[in-house]
Amino acid sequence: MTVRLVLDVQRTFAGGSSIHVRLDEPLVPGEVLVLFGPSGAGKSTVLRAVAGLDRPDGGAIRFDGETWFDAAAGVHVPPQRRRVGFLFQDLALFPHLSVEGNVGFGLGHLVREDRRDRVGETARMLRVEELLGRRTGTLSGGERQRVALARALAPRPRLLLLDEPLSALDAPLRESLRGELGALLRRLGIPSIVVTHDRTEALALGSRIAVLAGGAVRQVGRVEEVFGAPVDLEVARVVGTENVIPVRVVSREEGLVIVEAGPARLVSVDPGGLPGEAFACIRAEEVVLEGAPAGATSARNHLRGKVIRLVNEGPLVRVTLDCGFPLVALVTRSGARDLGLAPGREVSALVKAPAVRLVPRG
């Protein structure tokens, strides 16, 4: 059953910085809402306020029609009454307890037999039943994460909160567990909120996303929509849009708009209401490279460019071109090799009109 989370979290920190985060979102069982943004944007502060671990300076928090916090009314429901599961960034396992003791930590309200059954049931679901007798200090990073998640799930929370759930793991393990965690969250059928600043993590785990910047929510929507169509320059920068190009509107016709970017012209879908100056936002993966000149294609934008720089990024290569303005593309390593990409090489960059997202320069 879909529930609703309504937030109005106000907090001022030492040094004078502050946040004021407003959010009104449906939370669907099995779907994940990602709070995304740079360090200092207020993501973890909001998460801890929802859990009841921190008390905001003002505002209100409501979940499924219940008021968990209301500064004006003096309401602050304690964490244990909110029935929220929380996975801490550092996992925060108790070193003096076994895995069984950690998983059963929040089950003191159950009689011994029921507690043992619940621990066993949760351990099997997270595939840690073979670890129940071990101390947490003997566990690998992946095992520690699964035990911490089992501890958060054992009390059967109504809402699951995860604060940078993969950041404590090394890169190879983080990559291998990303898909596993996403599949598990979808299977659990519990509304979940994940805090992350990692774009790959947000795309892998999230169903919907709220982008925080400057202490406020700047855009909310389906993950793929927000990453593909940022509403303004700030969101484009936060979600990591590689190409943010100053442009000037030249003309409009049949739902399209033509803009100038230095000596080049770009065609985009007309968003309407755009002033004379704007930014064209293009994701690097939307730029297709071909040998110059390019063959027939449905792409409206054909740009001649010269390779300036190549950077290997695992299976991909980040290619920076000079097209009269800097343009970044991502290609596979085999694709770069087939094209003979090297500094000074001339290529054609192809971009479809819908991939050019225009946002006001102001």
HELIX and SHEET records of a PDB file:
HELIX    1   1 LYS A   43  ALA A   51  1                                   9    
HELIX    2   2 PRO A   79  ARG A   82  1                                   4    
HELIX    3   3 VAL A   99  VAL A  103  1                                   5    
HELIX    4   4 ARG A  112  MET A  125  1                                  14    
HELIX    5   5 GLU A  129  LEU A  131  5                                   3    
HELIX    6   6 THR A  136  THR A  138  5                                   3    
HELIX    7   7 GLY A  141  LEU A  153  1                                  13    
HELIX    8   8 ALA A  171  LEU A  188  1                                  18    
HELIX    9   9 ARG A  199  LEU A  205  1                                   7    
HELIX   10  10 VAL A  223  GLY A  228  1                                   6    
HELIX   11  11 LEU A  233  VAL A  238  1                                   6    
HELIX   12  12 ALA A  284  GLU A  286  5                                   3    
HELIX   13  13 ARG A  333  LEU A  339  1                                   7    
HELIX   14  14 ALA A  353  ALA A  355  5                                   3    
SHEET    1   A 5 SER A  18  LEU A  27  0                                        
SHEET    2   A 5 VAL A   3  THR A  12 -1                                        
SHEET    3   A 5 GLY A  58  PHE A  63 -1                                        
SHEET    4   A 5 GLU A  66  ASP A  70 -1                                        
SHEET    5   A 5 VAL A  75  HIS A  76 -1                                        
SHEET    1   B 6 VAL A  84  LEU A  87  0                                        
SHEET    2   B 6 LEU A 159  ASP A 163  1                                        
SHEET    3   B 6 SER A 192  THR A 196  1                                        
SHEET    4   B 6 VAL A  32  PHE A  36  1                                        
SHEET    5   B 6 ARG A 208  ALA A 213  1                                        
SHEET    6   B 6 ALA A 216  ARG A 222 -1                                        
SHEET    1   C 5 ALA A 264  VAL A 269  0                                        
SHEET    2   C 5 LEU A 256  ALA A 261 -1                                        
SHEET    3   C 5 ASN A 243  GLU A 253 -1                                        
SHEET    4   C 5 GLU A 277  ILE A 282 -1                                        
SHEET    5   C 5 ARG A 357  PRO A 360 -1                                        
SHEET    1   D 5 VAL A 288  GLY A 291  0                                        
SHEET    2   D 5 GLU A 346  VAL A 351 -1                                        
SHEET    3   D 5 ASN A 301  GLU A 313 -1                                        
SHEET    4   D 5 LEU A 316  ASP A 322 -1                                        
SHEET    5   D 5 PRO A 326  THR A 332 -1                                        
END                                                                             
